[in-house]
Amino acid sequence: MSVLIGYPGGWTLAVAADDARGEKIVEDLHAIGVPDDATVVIAGPDSAEKLRRLGASSGALARLRRAIQFMTMDQLPDLFVYEAALGEGHPLVAAKVPGRLNEEAVSVLRRHGAHFINRFGDWMTTEIEPWRGTMPHIPQHMQR
């Protein structure tokens, strides 16, 4: 993947079982009050464009920034897992969930079988649900 996920501050990311399930998750998130413009299913040929909503970037500067992030951020390996998951055809669901809806949003994600759920805050990342099944291949030095 030529586009790297920038730090997705304020977003909750999850891996969905398939594109249809991802769309259903988004529909149910809207039903509980998450705004339409605060959700996205990242999958398919326009994945790179959708990643840009999360603060993604590409090119040499992006690789340099990623190297700096790797040295300073403990959650960076999670971003590599999401990128690898996309590369292997797993859709991602991203949502900017208002704080009052956090628990309900996580319930929606879990009910639809989403996994590897992480909330990226301003100062820390909260691991909500681990990866289930075979983890995408990422280099050993990028694993936690």
Summary of the structure (lengths in Angstrom):
residues: 144
radius of gyration: 14.2
end to end distance: 21.0
largest distance: 40.6
contacts: 417
relative contact order: 0.26
helix: 44%
strand: 19%
